[in-house]
Amino acid sequence: MAALAFGFLGNEVYLKVAFFFMIPTILFLGVLYASVSARFVFFRILENRPTHMGEHTVVGWSVWAAILAVTWLLAFIIAEVIPFFSDLLSLMSSLFDSFFGFIFWGVAYMRMRKVDYGPQFWKNCGIRGMRDLR
């Protein structure tokens, strides 16, 4: 059964155009999230060995490759083995997407303004204070 978003496209040309934009985006985000997760684990594993973190060594590259392989393997197992993954993904996105889509970036904006304008930024946030920030 096709997903509703793709099922209503109907025309094969529209399906190809949709997949043309979807596949690179999914690959890019998969590589990005795997790299960020692997970097976190990499720094935790080699915390007491700064030589392997800062220079190109066989141990460093081996640990990096192993972490990425395990990350991709776990992602594949979660996506393919769990029979209710589609429902789980829908539930997780409905619970957390609003946080990452709205709240996270709003807080990031406020913190950037605080860095740009100093700790007095909060006092100047009112309607009168906004003219001073320009």
Secondary structure as UniProt FT lines:
FT   HELIX           4..7
FT   TURN            8..9
FT   HELIX           12..45
FT   TURN            46..48
FT   HELIX           50..54
FT   HELIX           58..81
FT   TURN            83..84
FT   HELIX           85..98
FT   HELIX           99..103
FT   HELIX           104..117
FT   HELIX           119..122
FT   TURN            123..124
FT   TURN            127..128
FT   HELIX           129..133
//
